[in-house]
């Protein structure tokens, strides 16, 4: 018996400059740099993780910095937007904070009885701050006051090549159709955080992956055994599904559904703080055991990254 997904585990994007990425997500948005490691499929590429104090599932944004990457082009099939949760009394604060950092903001906008601020990171990744409820505790050492701190992921917006097929996949995963606002159709998982996926029923051109695009969205699976059940289901349906992979912090599999969206299914354990001192999260490059012997070579090939001034790393 397959277990329904509780919500979004993490969201992963592609950017160009690691330092610029760290400065924006840590200093401007006030998220904690909870892990700096490498892409386990490409050990000479950094992989940066941001979230709440411990990088809890449902709070984490991750990025692959590729210095030579071309700009993305918005279009289908893509995860067009990542949305983060803020309190309803924090809209004015975030308008002012983003303006002080020369970030252009669209809004406030209204949608599904929510208030939204829309903006982009330095690489053009489309982001939203959305008012809502969350069980995520604010990180006490964030440069953003706790009453205004980001409270985890709100959701993502998808541009599919076949909205009906993608909707069917969401329903299979355990997301329910809950509302519609014009060409935006909302699906929601039954968990307590990071539960929203919106589908845009919109005629758009085909896009191109690159700097500023969101590579995949991962949804939470309780246990590794469940991944094998999901793998068999997707394989039986003829979907492009990977084998189960060991990502050290979790196990996962990837499925490219027929509408073109790449989903990852990731376990909640052991988590980003496994075998790590909470006080030193993000301070140094983490390598999994199978790459540790190559540390000197790997570090010599990575572009420099200074985290000495990043909140929570000194």
C-alpha positions in Angstrom: 0.0 0.0 0.0 1.6 3.3 -1.1 1.9 6.0 1.4 0.7 9.5 0.3 3.2 12.3 0.1 3.0 14.7 3.1 4.3 17.7 1.2 7.4 19.2 -0.5 10.8 18.0 0.8 13.0 20.5 -1.0 13.4 22.6 -4.1 16.5 22.7 -6.2 17.6 25.4 -8.7 20.4 26.1 -11.1 22.5 29.3 -10.6 25.8 30.7 -11.8 27.7 32.2 -8.9 28.0 30.4 -5.6 29.1 33.5 -3.6 26.3 35.6 -4.9 23.9 32.8 -4.1 25.1 32.5 -0.5 25.0 36.3 0.0 21.4 36.6 -1.3 19.8 33.6 0.5 21.7 34.0 3.7 22.0 37.8 4.1 18.9 39.0 2.3 16.4 36.3 2.8 17.8 35.2 6.2 17.8 31.5 5.6 20.5 29.4 7.2 23.3 27.9 5.1 22.8 24.4 6.5 25.1 22.5 4.2 27.7 23.1 1.5 28.7 20.0 -0.3 29.1 18.9 -4.0 26.7 17.5 -6.6 27.1 13.7 -6.0 26.8 13.2 -9.8 29.4 15.9 -10.5 31.9 16.2 -7.7 33.4 19.4 -9.1 30.2 21.3 -8.7 29.1 22.8 -5.4 25.7 22.0 -3.9 24.3 24.6 -1.4 21.5 24.0 1.0 19.5 26.6 2.9 16.6 26.2 5.3 15.5 26.6 8.9 17.9 26.0 11.8 18.4 22.3 11.0 17.4 22.1 7.4 14.1 20.4 8.1 12.1 18.8 5.2 9.7 21.4 3.9 12.1 24.4 4.5 15.0 23.6 2.2 16.1 25.3 -1.0 19.2 23.9 -2.7 21.3 25.2 -5.6 23.8 23.9 -8.1 26.2 26.8 -9.1 27.5 26.4 -12.7 29.7 29.4 -13.4 29.5 29.0 -17.2 25.8 28.3 -17.4 23.7 30.1 -20.0 20.6 32.0 -18.8 17.4 30.0 -18.6 14.4 30.9 -20.7 11.0 30.8 -19.0 8.5 28.4 -20.6 7.2 24.9 -20.4 7.9 22.3 -19.1 9.3 24.0 -16.0 8.8 24.6 -12.3 8.3 28.3 -12.8 8.2 29.6 -9.3 9.3 28.7 -5.7 7.1 30.2 -3.0 8.1 30.7 0.7 5.9 31.4 3.6 5.8 34.6 5.7 3.4 35.8 8.4 0.5 38.0 7.3 1.9 41.0 9.3 5.3 40.8 7.5 4.4 42.0 4.0 5.5 45.6 4.6 8.7 44.5 6.3 9.7 42.4 3.3 8.8 45.1 0.8 11.1 47.5 2.6 13.9 44.9 3.2 14.0 43.8 -0.5 13.9 47.4 -1.7 16.9 48.2 0.6 18.8 45.4 -1.2 17.9 46.8 -4.6 15.5 43.8 -5.3 12.6 44.7 -7.6 9.3 43.6 -6.1 6.0 43.1 -7.7 3.0 43.4 -5.4 1.4 43.0 -3.0 -0.8 40.8 -5.0 -3.8 38.8 -3.9 -4.4 35.1 -4.8 -6.5 32.4 -3.0 -7.0 34.8 -0.1 -3.2 35.1 0.3 -0.9 38.1 -0.1 2.0 37.7 -2.4 5.3 39.5 -3.1 7.0 38.4 -6.3 10.7 39.0 -7.1 13.8 37.2 -8.5 17.2 36.2 -7.1 20.4 37.5 -8.7 20.2 34.7 -11.3 16.6 35.3 -12.2 15.0 32.4 -10.2 11.4 33.4 -9.8 10.5 33.6 -6.1 7.4 34.5 -4.1 6.8 35.4 -0.5 3.3 34.2 0.4 1.3 34.8 3.6 0.1 31.7 5.4 0.3 29.5 8.4 3.3 27.3 9.1 4.6 25.1 12.0 8.2 26.0 11.1 10.0 27.8 14.0 12.1 30.9 12.9 15.8 30.6 13.1 16.9 32.6 16.1 20.2 33.7 14.5 18.8 34.9 11.2 19.5 38.5 10.2 15.7 38.8 9.8 13.8 39.5 13.0 12.1 36.3 14.2 8.6 37.7 13.8 9.2 38.4 10.1 11.4 35.4 9.3 10.6 33.0 6.4 8.7 30.0 7.7 9.7 27.3 5.2 8.4 26.5 1.8 4.9 27.4 0.7 4.9 25.6 -2.6 5.8 25.7 -6.3 4.1 26.6 -9.6 4.3 24.3 -12.5 4.1 24.9 -16.3 3.4 21.5 -17.8 3.2 20.4 -21.4 0.1 18.4 -20.5 -1.7 19.8 -17.4 -4.1 16.9 -17.3 -1.4 14.2 -17.1 0.6 16.2 -14.5 -2.6 16.7 -12.5 -3.1 12.9 -12.5 0.5 12.4 -11.2 -0.1 14.9 -8.4 -3.3 13.0 -7.4 -1.4 9.7 -7.5 1.2 11.3 -5.1 -1.6 12.2 -2.7 -2.2 15.9 -3.6 -5.9 16.9 -3.8 -7.5 19.5 -6.1 -8.6 22.2 -3.7 -9.2 25.4 -5.7 -8.9 27.4 -8.9 -8.2 31.0 -9.6 -8.4 31.8 -13.3 -5.8 29.7 -15.1 -4.2 28.7 -11.8 -5.3 25.3 -10.4 -4.3 24.5 -6.8 -3.4 21.1 -5.5 -2.5 20.5 -1.8 -0.9 17.6 0.2 -2.2 16.6 3.6 0.9 17.6 5.6 1.5 20.6 7.9 4.0 22.5 5.8 5.1 23.0 2.2 1.9 21.5 0.9 1.0 23.5 -2.2 1.6 22.8 -5.9 -0.2 25.1 -8.4 -0.6 24.2 -12.1 -0.9 26.9 -14.6 -3.3 26.1 -17.5 -1.6 28.6 -19.8 -0.4 28.5 -23.4 3.3 29.4 -23.3 6.4 28.8 -25.4 8.8 26.0 -24.6 11.5 27.1 -22.1 15.2 26.3 -21.7 16.9 25.1 -18.5 19.8 27.2 -17.3 20.8 29.7 -14.7 17.7 30.9 -12.9 15.6 27.8 -13.6 14.3 25.4 -11.0 15.7 21.9 -11.8 13.3 19.8 -9.7 11.0 19.7 -6.8 11.3 16.9 -4.2 8.4 15.5 -2.2 8.7 13.8 1.2 8.5 10.0 1.6 8.6 8.6 5.1 10.9 5.6 4.6 13.3 4.2 2.1 11.2 1.0 1.5 8.4 3.2 0.2 10.7 4.5 -2.6 10.9 1.0 -4.1 7.1 0.8 -4.2 6.9 4.1 -5.9 9.7 3.1 -8.3 7.7 0.0 -9.3 4.5 2.0 -9.8 6.2 4.6 -12.1 8.0 1.9 -14.0 4.8 -0.1 -14.6 3.2 3.1 -16.0 6.1 3.6 -18.4 7.5 6.8 -16.8 11.1 7.7 -16.9 12.1 6.8 -13.4 15.6 6.4 -11.8 16.8 3.7 -9.4 16.8 4.5 -5.7 19.9 6.7 -4.9 21.8 7.2 -1.7 22.1 11.0 -1.2 23.7 10.5 2.2 21.3 12.9 3.9 18.3 11.0 2.4 17.5 8.3 -0.1 15.6 9.3 -3.2 14.5 8.5 -6.7 13.7 10.8 -9.7 10.7 10.6 -12.1 10.2 12.7 -15.2 6.4 12.6 -15.6 4.8 12.8 -19.1 4.1 16.5 -18.7 7.8 17.2 -18.5 8.2 18.0 -14.8 11.1 16.4 -12.8 10.0 15.2 -9.4 12.2 13.7 -6.8 10.9 11.5 -4.0 13.1 11.9 -0.9 13.1 10.3 2.5 12.9 12.5 5.6 15.7 10.7 7.4 18.6 10.7 8.3 18.4 14.5 7.5 20.9 17.3 6.9 22.1 17.3 10.5 23.0 13.6 10.7 26.5 13.1 12.3 27.0 16.9 12.3 27.4 19.5 15.0 24.5 21.8 14.9 26.6 24.8 15.7 28.9 24.3 12.7 26.3 23.6 10.0 27.4 25.1 6.7 30.9 26.2 7.9 32.9 23.8 5.8 32.7 21.6 2.7 31.0 18.3 3.5 31.9 15.3 1.4 30.3 11.9 1.7 32.5 8.9 2.7 33.0 7.8 -0.9 34.4 11.2 -1.9 36.4 12.0 1.2 39.6 10.4 -0.2 39.5 12.9 -3.1 39.0 16.0 -0.9 42.2 17.8 -1.7 41.6 17.4 -5.5 37.9 18.4 -5.2 38.6 21.5 -3.1 41.3 22.6 -5.5 38.9 22.5 -8.5 35.9 24.2 -6.9 35.5 28.0 -7.4 36.3 29.9 -4.1 33.5 30.5 -1.6 33.9 32.7 1.5 31.3 32.0 4.2 33.1 33.7 7.0 30.6 36.5 7.1 27.5 34.3 6.6 25.1 34.4 9.6 25.4 31.3 11.8 28.8 30.2 10.4 31.2 32.0 12.8 
